[in-house]
Amino acid sequence: MSKTPRILLTGFTPFGNEDINPSWEAVRALDGRHVGDHRVVARLLPTIFADAQRELALAVQDIEPVILLGVGQAGGRSRLSIERVAINVQDARLPDNAGAQPIDEPVLSEGPAAYFSTLPIKAMLAALQAQGLPAEISNTAGTYVCNHVAYLMLHHATRRQGARAGFIHIPYLPVQAARLPQAPSMSQEDVVRGLGIALQAAVEHRTDTRLGAGALD
């Protein structure tokens, strides 16, 4: 009997001045859920460059996923941001949760300059918009731990036959935005629903949809 294909879905611990990270709150709500014939396995990653790299490698070894999707908080964004690219740079504006603050350092010294998402990002966008959820294609995952993990996920996927990977940034939760004047937010219910929709599109589409969703600036 063939093994059920698995999706590795990751979120992060809180960082900065926050005591909650919406990525983990949403991701853990999907743990164990089936998307088509795939099963979601959620894992919490520390917001620490070195530890996240180690924990991700262990999760990939343990779960053997065919789809890897990282989720991270992007305070200030108002939409579910499907990342197009992860770059081979660590340039931390603030220290990680262990106090490390790499500046202009590569994620992997021998890695390529960038990896493009191998998930069907346009099909995921179309599916989210069809369900009335604010979504966009983002052309930068930043240079903090989110980009670090996105790059490493794509690196792992290149070494696993048939595996695909990508990353989505999500807004603050309302409880976070309430403390920050004019900060956009999205309910946890909508984020969880959106991630489920995005994963469904990823499972259903091996070839991406042709859809204009670029940026003018």
C-alpha positions as CSV (number, residue, x, y, z in Angstrom):
1,M,0.0,0.0,0.0
2,S,1.4,3.4,-1.0
3,K,2.0,6.0,1.7
4,T,-0.4,9.0,2.0
5,P,1.4,12.0,0.4
6,R,2.1,14.6,3.0
7,I,2.2,18.4,3.1
8,L,4.6,20.0,5.5
9,L,3.1,23.3,6.7
10,T,5.1,25.5,9.0
11,G,4.6,28.5,11.2
12,F,6.8,30.5,13.5
13,T,7.1,31.5,17.1
14,P,6.4,35.1,18.1
15,F,9.2,37.6,17.6
16,G,9.9,41.3,18.1
17,N,7.5,42.7,20.7
18,E,4.7,40.2,20.0
19,D,3.4,37.4,22.2
20,I,1.6,35.7,19.4
21,N,2.5,34.8,15.8
22,P,-0.6,34.4,13.5
23,S,1.3,32.0,11.3
24,W,1.5,29.3,13.9
25,E,-2.1,30.0,15.1
26,A,-3.4,29.3,11.6
27,V,-1.0,26.5,10.7
28,R,-1.7,24.4,13.7
29,A,-5.5,24.6,13.0
30,L,-4.8,22.7,9.8
31,D,-2.7,19.9,11.3
32,G,-4.0,16.5,10.4
33,R,-6.4,17.9,7.8
34,H,-6.7,16.1,4.4
35,V,-6.4,18.1,1.2
36,G,-7.4,15.8,-1.6
37,D,-5.5,12.7,-0.9
38,H,-2.7,14.6,0.9
39,R,-2.4,14.9,4.7
40,V,-1.2,18.2,6.3
41,V,1.5,17.9,9.0
42,A,2.1,21.2,10.8
43,R,5.4,22.1,12.5
44,L,6.4,25.1,14.6
45,L,9.7,26.7,13.7
46,P,11.7,29.0,16.0
47,T,12.3,32.5,14.8
48,I,16.0,31.8,14.9
49,F,18.0,31.5,11.8
50,A,20.2,28.6,12.8
51,D,17.5,26.7,14.8
52,A,14.9,27.1,12.0
53,Q,17.3,25.6,9.5
54,R,18.0,22.6,11.8
55,E,14.3,22.0,12.7
56,L,13.2,22.3,9.1
57,A,15.8,19.7,8.0
58,L,14.6,17.3,10.7
59,A,11.0,17.8,9.7
60,V,11.7,17.2,6.0
61,Q,13.6,14.0,7.0
62,D,10.8,12.8,9.2
63,I,7.7,13.7,7.2
64,E,9.1,13.2,3.6
65,P,6.7,15.8,2.2
66,V,5.7,16.2,-1.4
67,I,4.6,19.8,-0.8
68,L,6.3,22.2,1.6
69,L,4.6,25.5,2.4
70,G,6.0,28.0,4.9
71,V,3.8,30.6,6.5
72,G,5.0,33.8,8.2
73,Q,3.8,37.0,9.7
74,A,4.2,40.2,7.6
75,G,2.9,43.0,9.7
76,G,1.8,45.9,7.5
77,R,0.5,43.7,4.7
78,S,-3.2,43.6,4.2
79,R,-3.4,40.5,1.9
80,L,-2.4,36.9,1.8
81,S,0.9,37.3,0.0
82,I,2.0,34.4,-2.1
83,E,5.8,34.7,-2.5
84,R,7.3,34.3,-5.9
85,V,11.0,34.1,-5.0
86,A,13.3,33.6,-2.0
87,I,16.8,35.0,-2.2
88,N,20.1,33.8,-0.8
89,V,20.6,36.6,1.6
90,Q,20.3,37.0,5.4
91,D,20.1,40.7,6.3
92,A,18.4,41.1,9.6
93,R,17.0,44.5,10.6
94,L,16.5,43.2,14.1
95,P,18.1,40.3,16.0
96,D,16.4,36.9,15.9
97,N,15.0,35.3,19.1
98,A,18.5,34.1,20.0
99,G,20.1,37.5,19.4
100,A,21.7,36.6,16.1
101,Q,21.7,39.4,13.5
102,P,23.4,38.3,10.3
103,I,24.1,41.1,7.8
104,D,24.6,40.5,4.1
105,E,25.3,36.8,4.7
106,P,24.1,34.0,2.4
107,V,21.6,31.4,3.5
108,L,23.7,28.7,1.9
109,S,27.2,29.6,0.9
110,E,27.1,27.3,-2.2
111,G,23.5,27.9,-3.1
112,P,22.1,29.8,-6.1
113,A,21.3,33.5,-5.8
114,A,17.6,32.7,-5.7
115,Y,14.9,30.1,-5.9
116,F,11.5,30.6,-7.5
117,S,8.5,29.0,-6.0
118,T,7.6,25.7,-7.5
119,L,4.0,25.9,-6.4
120,P,1.3,27.1,-8.8
121,I,1.2,30.6,-7.4
122,K,-1.2,32.1,-10.0
123,A,-3.6,29.2,-9.6
124,M,-3.5,29.7,-5.8
125,L,-4.1,33.4,-6.3
126,A,-7.1,32.8,-8.5
127,A,-8.6,30.3,-6.1
128,L,-8.3,32.7,-3.2
129,Q,-9.7,35.6,-5.1
130,A,-12.6,33.5,-6.3
131,Q,-13.5,32.9,-2.7
132,G,-13.5,36.6,-1.9
133,L,-10.2,36.6,0.1
134,P,-7.7,39.5,-0.4
135,A,-4.6,38.0,-2.0
136,E,-1.6,39.0,-4.1
137,I,1.6,37.8,-5.6
138,S,4.6,39.2,-3.7
139,N,8.0,39.5,-5.2
140,T,9.9,39.8,-2.0
141,A,9.9,37.6,1.1
142,G,12.2,40.0,2.9
143,T,15.6,39.0,4.2
144,Y,14.7,37.8,7.7
145,V,13.9,34.3,9.0
146,C,10.8,34.0,6.7
147,N,13.0,34.3,3.6
148,H,15.6,32.1,5.2
149,V,13.0,29.3,5.6
150,A,11.5,29.9,2.2
151,Y,14.9,29.5,0.5
152,L,15.7,26.4,2.5
153,M,12.3,24.8,1.7
154,L,12.9,25.3,-2.0
155,H,16.4,24.0,-1.6
156,H,15.1,20.8,0.1
157,A,12.5,20.4,-2.7
158,T,15.1,20.4,-5.4
159,R,16.6,17.4,-3.7
160,R,13.4,15.4,-3.4
161,Q,12.0,14.0,-6.6
162,G,8.6,15.5,-7.3
163,A,8.6,17.8,-4.3
164,R,7.4,21.4,-4.6
165,A,7.7,24.3,-2.2
166,G,6.7,27.9,-1.6
167,F,5.8,30.4,1.1
168,I,2.9,32.7,2.1
169,H,3.0,35.8,4.2
170,I,-0.1,36.7,6.2
171,P,-1.2,39.9,8.0
172,Y,-1.5,40.6,11.7
173,L,-4.4,39.2,13.6
174,P,-6.9,41.8,14.8
175,V,-5.8,41.5,18.4
176,Q,-2.3,42.5,17.2
177,A,-3.4,45.3,15.0
178,A,-5.6,46.8,17.8
179,R,-2.4,48.0,19.4
180,L,-0.9,49.4,16.2
181,P,-2.6,52.5,14.7
182,Q,-3.8,51.9,11.1
183,A,-2.2,48.4,10.9
184,P,-4.2,46.1,8.6
185,S,-5.3,42.7,9.9
186,M,-7.1,39.5,8.9
187,S,-9.1,37.2,11.0
188,Q,-7.7,33.8,11.9
189,E,-10.7,32.2,10.4
190,D,-10.0,33.8,7.0
191,V,-6.3,33.0,7.2
192,V,-7.1,29.3,7.9
193,R,-9.6,29.2,5.2
194,G,-7.2,30.9,2.8
195,L,-4.4,28.5,3.5
196,G,-6.7,25.6,2.9
197,I,-7.8,27.0,-0.4
198,A,-4.2,27.7,-1.4
199,L,-3.2,24.1,-0.5
200,Q,-6.1,22.7,-2.5
201,A,-5.0,24.6,-5.6
202,A,-1.4,23.4,-5.0
203,V,-2.6,19.8,-4.9
204,E,-4.8,20.2,-8.0
205,H,-2.4,22.1,-10.2
206,R,0.9,20.7,-11.4
207,T,1.0,23.3,-14.2
208,D,0.3,26.9,-13.2
209,T,-2.4,29.2,-14.5
210,R,-1.4,32.0,-16.9
211,L,-2.6,35.1,-15.1
212,G,-1.2,38.6,-15.0
213,A,-0.5,39.5,-11.4
214,G,2.8,41.4,-11.5
215,A,3.8,44.6,-9.8
216,L,4.4,48.0,-11.2
217,D,6.8,49.0,-8.6
